[in-house]
Amino acid sequence: MTTTITNLTDDLGNEVSNEVAAAPPPGEPVDESAGEQAERLVEGAVEGTVDTTVRLFEGLDEFKVAIGNFSVSLLDVITWLVVGIALFVLARVALWGVKRLIRRANRFDATQGLLAEKIATIIIIAIVVLIGIDMTGFDLSSLAFFSGAVGLAVGFGLQKTFGNFIAGLILLMDRSVKPGDVIVVNDYFGAISKIGTRAVSMITRDGKEFLIPNELLMTETVENWSYSSKNVRVQIPVGVSYSSDLARVEEILIECTAACARVLKNPKPNVWLKEFGDNSVNFEIQAWIRDPEAGVGNVRSEVLKAVWWAFKDEGIEIPFPQRDVYIKQFPGKGEDAGADA
């Protein structure tokens, strides 16, 4: 290949030298002007360069590797590489432009925008692949032998992947789960941060990120705390002694709950007498919040601390179980010693 390129380069140099040599020596009369001579020299150089380039491509096309009926040359490889790079850059620019237009559109919410981006990505990639096949002149019929193997691979190896991809599109279309929703799946509680082509990313209050397959959200029961409304009711149990003023207890519970910044004023918090327990009269505070993604345990903690200090000031007792123990016989002593004692 190096020898071929060298020979082509030498031919170009010889042609240019011949053109220069053909020019009349200085001082002799000429029939054409200097401008015409320069133009003729430039045309000769351009024609020589083009001819050399054509010969170079013809030389690259001679280096071929054949596998059965399929053959590929060095020129084909270079052509595919250039076309691939150009189409990759074109696809990235097109995706960037489409995503920018979708995100600037006011009529799309977060879920609809994400779905539009996924569909646009699929369409652009399919168009780029088809354009690439057409530009390179690749004959798909040469791969007909491998079509059966590819079909089996998709049917068995990529079955779950394809199923999760379709499930992700369905989740975005029916909007059963959306980025920002607080869900509970198989005892896992957290907020959805991203819906991908394979899995949904859920971040728990501990900062742990779980990747839940899209197909699992289609087949398992999902508890969505913000599907139709982000209002969530929090139950907080409180017990007081039987000697307490129940009316005053209810007032204190309502005041302490309403003082919490995250508790909604409408619907307003409520207090129910739940039961008469073994050791206490049990109440249940029911408070509404609008931001479950910020957690519910911290709301309970803030309310219970306020109730504790209010009960301290009012002298209201929070009972705890007490037991009376009677010892019938001390260990290691007989019945007589026990009776004497």
Contacts in CASP RR format, 6 or more apart in sequence:
PFRMAT RR
TARGET T0000
AUTHOR 0000-0000-0000
METHOD contacts of the structure
MODEL  1
MTTTITNLTDDLGNEVSNEVAAAPPPGEPVDESAGEQAERLVEGAVEGTV
DTTVRLFEGLDEFKVAIGNFSVSLLDVITWLVVGIALFVLARVALWGVKR
LIRRANRFDATQGLLAEKIATIIIIAIVVLIGIDMTGFDLSSLAFFSGAV
GLAVGFGLQKTFGNFIAGLILLMDRSVKPGDVIVVNDYFGAISKIGTRAV
SMITRDGKEFLIPNELLMTETVENWSYSSKNVRVQIPVGVSYSSDLARVE
EILIECTAACARVLKNPKPNVWLKEFGDNSVNFEIQAWIRDPEAGVGNVR
SEVLKAVWWAFKDEGIEIPFPQRDVYIKQFPGKGEDAGADA
1 59 0 8 1.000
1 60 0 8 1.000
1 63 0 8 1.000
1 74 0 8 1.000
4 56 0 8 1.000
4 59 0 8 1.000
5 56 0 8 1.000
8 52 0 8 1.000
8 55 0 8 1.000
8 56 0 8 1.000
9 52 0 8 1.000
11 52 0 8 1.000
11 55 0 8 1.000
12 48 0 8 1.000
12 49 0 8 1.000
12 51 0 8 1.000
12 52 0 8 1.000
15 44 0 8 1.000
15 48 0 8 1.000
16 44 0 8 1.000
16 45 0 8 1.000
16 48 0 8 1.000
19 40 0 8 1.000
19 41 0 8 1.000
19 44 0 8 1.000
19 45 0 8 1.000
20 41 0 8 1.000
23 37 0 8 1.000
23 41 0 8 1.000
24 30 0 8 1.000
30 37 0 8 1.000
32 40 0 8 1.000
57 75 0 8 1.000
59 75 0 8 1.000
60 73 0 8 1.000
60 74 0 8 1.000
60 75 0 8 1.000
60 78 0 8 1.000
61 73 0 8 1.000
61 74 0 8 1.000
61 75 0 8 1.000
61 76 0 8 1.000
62 73 0 8 1.000
63 73 0 8 1.000
63 74 0 8 1.000
63 75 0 8 1.000
64 71 0 8 1.000
64 72 0 8 1.000
64 73 0 8 1.000
64 74 0 8 1.000
65 71 0 8 1.000
65 72 0 8 1.000
65 73 0 8 1.000
69 142 0 8 1.000
70 142 0 8 1.000
76 136 0 8 1.000
79 136 0 8 1.000
80 136 0 8 1.000
83 132 0 8 1.000
83 135 0 8 1.000
83 136 0 8 1.000
84 132 0 8 1.000
87 128 0 8 1.000
87 131 0 8 1.000
87 132 0 8 1.000
87 135 0 8 1.000
88 128 0 8 1.000
90 128 0 8 1.000
91 124 0 8 1.000
91 125 0 8 1.000
91 128 0 8 1.000
94 124 0 8 1.000
95 120 0 8 1.000
95 121 0 8 1.000
95 124 0 8 1.000
98 117 0 8 1.000
98 120 0 8 1.000
98 124 0 8 1.000
99 117 0 8 1.000
99 120 0 8 1.000
102 108 0 8 1.000
102 113 0 8 1.000
102 116 0 8 1.000
102 117 0 8 1.000
102 120 0 8 1.000
103 113 0 8 1.000
105 113 0 8 1.000
108 116 0 8 1.000
110 178 0 8 1.000
110 179 0 8 1.000
111 172 0 8 1.000
111 175 0 8 1.000
111 178 0 8 1.000
111 179 0 8 1.000
114 172 0 8 1.000
114 179 0 8 1.000
114 195 0 8 1.000
115 169 0 8 1.000
115 172 0 8 1.000
115 173 0 8 1.000
118 169 0 8 1.000
118 172 0 8 1.000
118 197 0 8 1.000
119 169 0 8 1.000
132 138 0 8 1.000
133 140 0 8 1.000
154 162 0 8 1.000
155 162 0 8 1.000
160 213 0 8 1.000
160 215 0 8 1.000
161 198 0 8 1.000
163 214 0 8 1.000
163 215 0 8 1.000
164 197 0 8 1.000
164 198 0 8 1.000
164 199 0 8 1.000
164 213 0 8 1.000
164 214 0 8 1.000
164 215 0 8 1.000
165 197 0 8 1.000
165 198 0 8 1.000
165 214 0 8 1.000
167 213 0 8 1.000
167 214 0 8 1.000
167 215 0 8 1.000
167 217 0 8 1.000
167 218 0 8 1.000
168 195 0 8 1.000
168 196 0 8 1.000
168 197 0 8 1.000
168 200 0 8 1.000
168 214 0 8 1.000
170 218 0 8 1.000
171 177 0 8 1.000
171 195 0 8 1.000
171 200 0 8 1.000
171 214 0 8 1.000
171 217 0 8 1.000
171 218 0 8 1.000
172 195 0 8 1.000
176 217 0 8 1.000
176 222 0 8 1.000
176 224 0 8 1.000
176 227 0 8 1.000
177 183 0 8 1.000
177 192 0 8 1.000
177 195 0 8 1.000
177 200 0 8 1.000
177 217 0 8 1.000
177 222 0 8 1.000
177 224 0 8 1.000
177 227 0 8 1.000
178 192 0 8 1.000
178 195 0 8 1.000
179 192 0 8 1.000
179 193 0 8 1.000
179 194 0 8 1.000
179 195 0 8 1.000
180 191 0 8 1.000
180 192 0 8 1.000
180 193 0 8 1.000
180 226 0 8 1.000
180 293 0 8 1.000
181 191 0 8 1.000
181 192 0 8 1.000
181 224 0 8 1.000
181 225 0 8 1.000
181 226 0 8 1.000
181 227 0 8 1.000
182 189 0 8 1.000
182 190 0 8 1.000
182 191 0 8 1.000
182 192 0 8 1.000
182 224 0 8 1.000
182 225 0 8 1.000
182 226 0 8 1.000
182 232 0 8 1.000
182 292 0 8 1.000
182 293 0 8 1.000
183 189 0 8 1.000
183 190 0 8 1.000
183 191 0 8 1.000
183 192 0 8 1.000
183 202 0 8 1.000
183 222 0 8 1.000
183 223 0 8 1.000
183 224 0 8 1.000
183 225 0 8 1.000
184 190 0 8 1.000
184 222 0 8 1.000
184 223 0 8 1.000
184 225 0 8 1.000
185 202 0 8 1.000
185 212 0 8 1.000
185 216 0 8 1.000
185 217 0 8 1.000
185 220 0 8 1.000
185 222 0 8 1.000
185 223 0 8 1.000
186 220 0 8 1.000
188 202 0 8 1.000
188 204 0 8 1.000
188 210 0 8 1.000
188 212 0 8 1.000
189 204 0 8 1.000
189 205 0 8 1.000
190 202 0 8 1.000
190 203 0 8 1.000
190 204 0 8 1.000
190 205 0 8 1.000
190 293 0 8 1.000
191 202 0 8 1.000
191 203 0 8 1.000
191 293 0 8 1.000
192 200 0 8 1.000
192 201 0 8 1.000
192 202 0 8 1.000
193 201 0 8 1.000
193 202 0 8 1.000
193 203 0 8 1.000
193 209 0 8 1.000
194 200 0 8 1.000
194 201 0 8 1.000
195 201 0 8 1.000
195 214 0 8 1.000
196 214 0 8 1.000
198 213 0 8 1.000
198 214 0 8 1.000
199 211 0 8 1.000
199 212 0 8 1.000
199 213 0 8 1.000
199 214 0 8 1.000
200 211 0 8 1.000
200 212 0 8 1.000
200 213 0 8 1.000
200 214 0 8 1.000
200 217 0 8 1.000
201 209 0 8 1.000
201 210 0 8 1.000
201 211 0 8 1.000
202 209 0 8 1.000
202 210 0 8 1.000
202 211 0 8 1.000
202 212 0 8 1.000
203 209 0 8 1.000
203 210 0 8 1.000
204 210 0 8 1.000
205 295 0 8 1.000
225 232 0 8 1.000
225 292 0 8 1.000
226 232 0 8 1.000
226 292 0 8 1.000
226 293 0 8 1.000
230 290 0 8 1.000
230 291 0 8 1.000
230 292 0 8 1.000
231 264 0 8 1.000
231 267 0 8 1.000
231 288 0 8 1.000
231 289 0 8 1.000
231 290 0 8 1.000
232 288 0 8 1.000
232 289 0 8 1.000
232 290 0 8 1.000
232 292 0 8 1.000
232 296 0 8 1.000
233 286 0 8 1.000
233 287 0 8 1.000
233 288 0 8 1.000
234 286 0 8 1.000
234 287 0 8 1.000
234 288 0 8 1.000
234 289 0 8 1.000
234 296 0 8 1.000
234 299 0 8 1.000
234 300 0 8 1.000
235 284 0 8 1.000
235 285 0 8 1.000
235 286 0 8 1.000
236 257 0 8 1.000
236 284 0 8 1.000
236 285 0 8 1.000
236 286 0 8 1.000
236 287 0 8 1.000
236 300 0 8 1.000
236 303 0 8 1.000
236 304 0 8 1.000
237 274 0 8 1.000
237 282 0 8 1.000
237 283 0 8 1.000
237 284 0 8 1.000
237 285 0 8 1.000
238 253 0 8 1.000
238 282 0 8 1.000
238 283 0 8 1.000
238 284 0 8 1.000
238 285 0 8 1.000
238 304 0 8 1.000
238 307 0 8 1.000
238 318 0 8 1.000
239 280 0 8 1.000
239 281 0 8 1.000
239 282 0 8 1.000
239 283 0 8 1.000
239 318 0 8 1.000
239 319 0 8 1.000
240 246 0 8 1.000
240 249 0 8 1.000
240 280 0 8 1.000
240 281 0 8 1.000
240 283 0 8 1.000
240 311 0 8 1.000
240 316 0 8 1.000
240 317 0 8 1.000
240 318 0 8 1.000
240 319 0 8 1.000
241 280 0 8 1.000
241 281 0 8 1.000
241 316 0 8 1.000
241 317 0 8 1.000
241 318 0 8 1.000
241 319 0 8 1.000
242 280 0 8 1.000
242 281 0 8 1.000
242 319 0 8 1.000
243 317 0 8 1.000
244 281 0 8 1.000
244 316 0 8 1.000
244 317 0 8 1.000
245 316 0 8 1.000
246 273 0 8 1.000
246 281 0 8 1.000
248 314 0 8 1.000
248 316 0 8 1.000
249 281 0 8 1.000
249 283 0 8 1.000
249 316 0 8 1.000
250 271 0 8 1.000
250 273 0 8 1.000
250 283 0 8 1.000
252 307 0 8 1.000
252 310 0 8 1.000
252 311 0 8 1.000
252 314 0 8 1.000
252 316 0 8 1.000
253 271 0 8 1.000
253 283 0 8 1.000
253 285 0 8 1.000
253 307 0 8 1.000
254 269 0 8 1.000
254 270 0 8 1.000
254 271 0 8 1.000
255 310 0 8 1.000
256 303 0 8 1.000
256 306 0 8 1.000
256 307 0 8 1.000
256 310 0 8 1.000
257 263 0 8 1.000
257 269 0 8 1.000
257 271 0 8 1.000
257 285 0 8 1.000
257 287 0 8 1.000
257 303 0 8 1.000
258 265 0 8 1.000
258 268 0 8 1.000
258 269 0 8 1.000
259 306 0 8 1.000
260 287 0 8 1.000
260 299 0 8 1.000
260 302 0 8 1.000
260 303 0 8 1.000
260 306 0 8 1.000
262 289 0 8 1.000
262 290 0 8 1.000
262 291 0 8 1.000
262 294 0 8 1.000
262 299 0 8 1.000
262 302 0 8 1.000
263 269 0 8 1.000
263 287 0 8 1.000
263 288 0 8 1.000
263 289 0 8 1.000
263 299 0 8 1.000
263 303 0 8 1.000
264 287 0 8 1.000
264 288 0 8 1.000
264 289 0 8 1.000
264 290 0 8 1.000
267 288 0 8 1.000
269 285 0 8 1.000
269 286 0 8 1.000
269 287 0 8 1.000
269 288 0 8 1.000
270 285 0 8 1.000
270 286 0 8 1.000
271 283 0 8 1.000
271 284 0 8 1.000
271 285 0 8 1.000
271 286 0 8 1.000
272 283 0 8 1.000
272 284 0 8 1.000
272 286 0 8 1.000
273 281 0 8 1.000
273 282 0 8 1.000
273 283 0 8 1.000
274 282 0 8 1.000
274 283 0 8 1.000
274 284 0 8 1.000
275 282 0 8 1.000
276 282 0 8 1.000
278 321 0 8 1.000
279 319 0 8 1.000
279 320 0 8 1.000
279 321 0 8 1.000
279 322 0 8 1.000
280 318 0 8 1.000
280 319 0 8 1.000
285 303 0 8 1.000
287 299 0 8 1.000
287 303 0 8 1.000
289 296 0 8 1.000
289 299 0 8 1.000
308 318 0 8 1.000
311 317 0 8 1.000
311 318 0 8 1.000
329 335 0 8 1.000
329 338 0 8 1.000
330 337 0 8 1.000
330 338 0 8 1.000
330 341 0 8 1.000
333 341 0 8 1.000
END
